[in-house]
Amino acid sequence: MGCDCGYQAEIALKNVAVPLLFINADRPQNREEDIRALVKTLHWGRTIGTGHFNHMVMPDQVNAMIGDMLRQHFDGLPGLQDSSLS
């Protein structure tokens, strides 16, 4: 997670206080245990059969992961219909 661009990912990730969905590609560039050690609210997902543009190549997989995470945290909130999460 190193980048010599002035952005300090570790500090940013340690300050995440809301549910965070991290969707990795088939061959991940980030290690789950590294991210999980920094973010206590992490939901980890991985698409199968994709590379960098997993949201464009396999939108059904990505949308299912988004829906699952939203259901876990926000199910039952007024105005949030289950059908809108699929």
Summary of the structure (lengths in Angstrom):
residues: 86
radius of gyration: 14.6
end to end distance: 32.0
largest distance: 43.9
contacts: 190
relative contact order: 0.15
helix: 43%
strand: 12%
